[in-house]
Amino acid sequence: MNGLLAMIKTPQDLRLLDNSQINELAGEIRQKIIETVSETGGHLAPNLGVVELTLALHRVFNLPQDKIIWDVGHQCYVHKLLTGRKERFSTLRQYGGISGFPRLIESAYDSFGTGHSSTSISAALGFAIARDYLKEKHSVAAVIGDGAMTGGLAFEALNHAGHLKKDLIVVLNDNEMSIAPNVGAMSGYLSRIRTDPMYSRSKDEVEQLLLKIPNIGPKVLKVIDRLKDSFKYLVVPGMLFEELGFTYLGPVDGHNYQATVNLLKQAKTCKGPVLVHVQTQKGKGYLPAESNADKFHGVGPFKIETGDVINSTGTVTYTEVFGDIIVKLAETDRRIQAITAAMPDGTGLRKFANIYPDRFFDVGIAEGHAVTLAAGMACAGLKPVVAIYSTFLQRAYDQVIHDVCLQNLPVLFAVDRAGIVGDDGATHQGLFDLSYLRPIPNLVIMSPKDENEFQHMLNTAVKFQGPCALRFPRGIGTGCVLDKEMKELPIGQAEVVRKGKNIAIIAIGNMVKVAEDAARILAQQGVDAAVVNARFIKPLDEKCILDLAANTNLLVTVEENMLSGGFGSSVLELLTASGLKTRTHCIGIPDNFIEHGHPKLLRDIYGLTAEGLVKEINMLLGYRSNTLKLIAD
């Protein structure tokens, strides 16, 4: 590695560079990020947009003594390059490599682990409280994007921080608005005036003097305050933050390194909470990302020359199937409404939004609101579909229970990215939804074995007169052909896809094909295995399962979910309640968080493959197989 970036061993080395060298370094960093993400995939546009801002933060703050908390954390690549991880940067999001998010165990420079949105101000305030209680001396800053500011948690934290008046800096990275030089100049002037110690002292002295004048003084002071507030509301864009108790500084061009450094230094001199408004451009420095920031927010490997994503197969994804089928269903059912929490593209709802704009609602990063909004719609006679990632639905758990299921309302949760997600790691693996949804009364939970069954389940779910969760995995499907007509599946009815007399494998979702492949291998070894596609996690097909248990020597459940409280647990509960003592073994994810890595590799590691399933069953049967070769159809 050559150039200025090679010289940066720690952030302190930035102090050795002048502004022209900083600009050169910014270019090298952008090139390094583009080259790496083009091979590993990752969050490109957010990181290209914060290069100068991150350089300025590390110039002003003294990490790791000072603390910087990155909201979500998908914009931390520059930070990682500056903090001793550039030699390992090629391992970004790869198994055993560095994470795409800040992690406490990865570096002392990562003050707080993140991955979900709107948490940074709460965490930073916690750091500030601890600092003051322990009588320590350091700065604490939260870096949060304008999108994350739509999350209610961010406003709860702002409200509390303003009340406590702790020394805290919130850097608002605004990458949606353009910078108007005249507004910026006025705001900069007002920022300097409001934070100037002489101004503050003079203001206090004038107020004290007026209050000493009987009768007239307080009235004059009230008039001045009203005029002052009216003027500020007209010219100061940060009045919302000022009313919450923050000193507002900015806006500043976040790609102007020196201006950003100056404003951050100014923020460090302020007492109490400060909000620094920085305006940046997502995808800065790479034209395809600048012109299509949404596409390059999170992207797979791509060709640098064109920006075209490298896709090794033409098979459609489950998300694409969902997007097409929900549009088709909406053609004949005007009650269907679509809701997303800031993920119209990621959830496949962009097509629906374009065709039915008056029936589409993007609520921002506000999952709890999305669910209760759907509850209100359903209570009033509509059929809302909440398209949401498994790992994000966790954030609306109370609303799912209290507002939807307790009232038995017909809301459909389209739970995308269920199971192993892969390269984004532990914060994004959708491995808990079966466990946290299964205990909720009234809720029907289903998962398809393939894209064709998926469309039938969607049709079934929108017709069901109660709450329903339809979970499906990330990525491509099996490539099967879709029936021309959609069916309505009987609620709670499993499907026997293969008969057998020695053992029975009951699988759910994308594990059904794994079970079928395993059964073919076992047949070559003389083991006759039945395979059942459970389809429904709740309600279970109790008759089917109990019949299998009564007529087999071994029952095996397979799921891409945590074993604790998951699908297998429900089968064990059923067998216990029925008094059957059939030998039963559950295969799934053990009691630990799953790190980042390619989904295929992770499934290999945790035995969620045909070969892994055969090996486990052979061990249970007391066999040792020399060959675990998958037999093709």
Beta strands, then each sheet from edge to edge (+ up, - down):
strand 1: 67-70
strand 2: 140-145
strand 3: 168-174
strand 4: 247-253
strand 5: 273-279
strand 6: 336-340
strand 7: 360-362
strand 8: 383-389
strand 9: 412-416
strand 10: 444-446
strand 11: 468-471
strand 12: 495-498
strand 13: 503-507
strand 14: 529-533
strand 15: 536-538
strand 16: 554-562
strand 17: 584-589
sheet 1: 1+ 2+ 3+ 5+ 4+
sheet 2: 7+ 6+ 8+ 9+ 11+ 10+ 15-
sheet 3: 12+ 14- 13- 16- 17-
end
